[in-house]
Amino acid sequence: VNGNAWEISSNGVVKFNSSGTLTGNYSTGLGIMNPTSIAMDASSNAWIGDSGNGNVVKVSSAGALSGTFTGNGLSVPGPVAIDASGTGDAWIADRNSGPIVELSPTGSALSGTTGYTGVGLNTPTGIAIDHSGNVWVANSGGTNGSVTEISKTGTLISSGYTNSALSNPGAI
């Protein structure tokens, strides 16, 4: 974003400029432990799934903590996606218990106190949002895994697309 690349690893979160120079290391000062994913919003904020602390951290483009969000069904935050179709909401898949949590750009829970749940959500490992604002979730749990589709309003569209060619999807 803005010519910068943000990267997560087991050591934390770092930012590089377009020349490849390290311009920020946000792990220690922000207390992030075991980040699992990162997504950038339209305002150049990084939304980071922090599975070590069981929360989602929002970091400004300058590296300042903008918010730490817990609860609402999150225990082991995994993949994060930002709705670029207009709302700017952050969608987080919980890798442990399976709910999908939707947060407004300010971090308010839009998916209730337990997140969106339903048939087909089983160990989510990937999340993406299409141009219509529908959320697609890769589930690695079950026999072969599945793909779940949720509308931008949180309504379950599909309880899990499956196929014998699908084997424990990891991303979408």
C-alpha positions as CSV (number, residue, x, y, z in Angstrom):
1,V,0.0,0.0,0.0
2,N,1.4,3.4,-0.9
3,G,4.5,1.7,-2.3
4,N,5.1,-0.2,1.0
5,A,4.9,-4.0,1.6
6,W,3.8,-5.3,5.0
7,E,4.8,-8.8,5.9
8,I,3.9,-11.2,8.7
9,S,6.1,-14.0,10.0
10,S,6.5,-16.0,13.2
11,N,8.7,-13.1,14.3
12,G,6.0,-10.5,13.9
13,V,5.0,-7.7,11.5
14,V,7.4,-5.6,9.4
15,K,7.1,-3.0,6.7
16,F,9.4,-2.4,3.7
17,N,9.4,0.5,1.3
18,S,9.6,0.1,-2.5
19,S,13.4,0.0,-2.4
20,G,13.3,-3.0,0.0
21,T,14.4,-1.0,3.0
22,L,12.9,-2.0,6.4
23,T,10.9,1.0,7.5
24,G,9.1,-0.6,10.5
25,N,9.1,-3.5,12.9
26,Y,5.8,-3.5,14.7
27,S,6.0,-6.7,16.7
28,T,7.6,-5.7,20.0
29,G,6.0,-2.3,20.6
30,L,2.5,-3.5,19.7
31,G,2.7,-6.8,21.6
32,I,1.7,-8.9,18.6
33,M,2.3,-12.6,19.2
34,N,2.1,-15.2,16.4
35,P,0.4,-13.1,13.7
36,T,-1.6,-15.2,11.2
37,S,-2.7,-12.8,8.5
38,I,-2.8,-9.2,7.4
39,A,-5.1,-7.1,5.2
40,M,-4.9,-3.5,4.3
41,D,-7.9,-1.1,4.2
42,A,-8.5,1.9,2.0
43,S,-7.0,4.2,4.6
44,S,-3.7,2.2,4.6
45,N,-4.3,0.7,8.0
46,A,-3.1,-2.9,8.5
47,W,-5.6,-5.3,10.1
48,I,-3.6,-8.2,11.7
49,G,-5.0,-11.5,13.0
50,D,-3.0,-12.0,16.3
51,S,-3.6,-15.6,17.2
52,G,-1.1,-15.5,20.1
53,N,-3.3,-12.9,21.9
54,G,-6.6,-14.0,20.5
55,N,-7.4,-10.6,19.0
56,V,-7.3,-8.4,15.9
57,V,-5.0,-5.4,15.8
58,K,-5.4,-2.4,13.7
59,V,-2.2,-0.5,12.9
60,S,-2.0,2.9,11.1
61,S,0.3,3.3,8.1
62,A,2.8,5.1,10.4
63,G,2.9,2.0,12.7
64,A,0.7,3.4,15.5
65,L,-1.8,1.1,17.2
66,S,-5.3,2.2,16.2
67,G,-7.2,-0.5,18.0
68,T,-7.2,-4.0,19.5
69,F,-10.4,-6.0,19.1
70,T,-11.3,-9.1,21.1
71,G,-14.4,-11.2,21.8
72,N,-17.3,-11.6,19.4
73,G,-16.5,-15.2,18.8
74,L,-12.7,-14.7,18.2
75,S,-10.4,-17.1,20.0
76,V,-7.8,-17.8,17.3
77,P,-8.1,-15.1,14.6
78,G,-6.9,-16.4,11.3
79,P,-7.5,-14.9,7.8
80,V,-8.6,-11.3,7.5
81,A,-10.2,-9.6,4.5
82,I,-11.4,-6.1,4.0
83,D,-14.6,-5.3,2.0
84,A,-13.4,-2.9,-0.7
85,S,-16.9,-2.8,-2.3
86,G,-17.9,0.2,-0.2
87,T,-18.2,-0.5,3.5
88,G,-14.6,-1.1,4.4
89,D,-15.6,-3.7,7.0
90,A,-13.0,-6.2,8.2
91,W,-14.0,-9.8,8.1
92,I,-12.0,-12.3,10.2
93,A,-12.2,-16.1,10.2
94,D,-11.6,-17.8,13.6
95,R,-9.4,-20.8,13.0
96,N,-10.4,-22.5,16.2
97,S,-14.1,-22.4,16.7
98,G,-15.2,-21.4,13.2
99,P,-17.3,-18.2,13.4
100,I,-16.8,-15.3,11.0
101,V,-16.5,-11.9,12.7
102,E,-17.4,-8.7,10.9
103,L,-16.0,-5.4,12.3
104,S,-16.7,-1.9,11.1
105,P,-13.8,0.3,10.1
106,T,-13.8,1.7,13.7
107,G,-13.8,-1.9,15.1
108,S,-17.4,-2.1,16.2
109,A,-18.8,-5.7,16.0
110,L,-21.4,-6.0,13.2
111,S,-21.8,-9.8,13.6
112,G,-23.2,-10.0,17.1
113,T,-21.5,-11.3,20.2
114,T,-20.7,-14.7,18.7
115,G,-19.9,-13.9,15.1
116,Y,-21.6,-15.4,12.1
117,T,-22.0,-19.2,12.5
118,G,-23.6,-21.9,10.4
119,V,-23.4,-25.1,8.7
120,G,-20.3,-25.4,6.6
121,L,-18.0,-23.2,8.7
122,N,-15.5,-25.8,9.8
123,T,-11.9,-24.7,10.7
124,P,-11.7,-21.7,8.3
125,T,-8.3,-21.3,6.7
126,G,-9.0,-18.6,4.1
127,I,-11.3,-15.7,3.5
128,A,-11.9,-13.4,0.5
129,I,-14.6,-10.9,-0.5
130,D,-15.8,-10.6,-4.1
131,H,-16.9,-7.4,-6.0
132,S,-20.5,-7.8,-4.8
133,G,-19.4,-7.8,-1.2
134,N,-20.1,-11.5,-0.6
135,V,-17.6,-13.3,1.7
136,W,-16.1,-16.6,0.6
137,V,-14.5,-18.9,3.3
138,A,-12.2,-21.9,2.7
139,N,-12.9,-24.6,5.4
140,S,-10.2,-27.2,5.9
141,G,-12.3,-29.2,8.4
142,G,-14.5,-32.2,7.5
143,T,-13.8,-35.0,5.1
144,N,-12.4,-33.0,2.2
145,G,-13.1,-29.4,3.3
146,S,-15.6,-27.0,1.8
147,V,-16.2,-23.4,0.6
148,T,-18.9,-21.3,2.3
149,E,-20.4,-18.2,0.9
150,I,-21.9,-15.5,3.1
151,S,-23.7,-12.4,1.9
152,K,-22.4,-8.9,2.8
153,T,-25.3,-8.7,5.3
154,G,-24.1,-11.9,7.1
155,T,-26.7,-14.2,5.7
156,L,-25.5,-17.7,4.8
157,I,-25.8,-18.2,1.0
158,S,-24.2,-21.6,0.9
159,S,-23.8,-24.1,3.7
160,G,-20.6,-25.4,2.1
161,Y,-19.7,-26.2,-1.5
162,T,-17.9,-29.5,-1.6
163,N,-16.4,-31.7,-4.3
164,S,-14.1,-34.7,-4.3
165,A,-11.5,-32.6,-6.1
166,L,-11.4,-30.2,-3.1
167,S,-9.0,-31.4,-0.5
168,N,-8.5,-29.3,2.7
169,P,-8.4,-25.9,1.1
170,G,-6.0,-23.5,2.7
171,A,-6.8,-20.2,0.9
172,I,-9.3,-18.6,-1.3
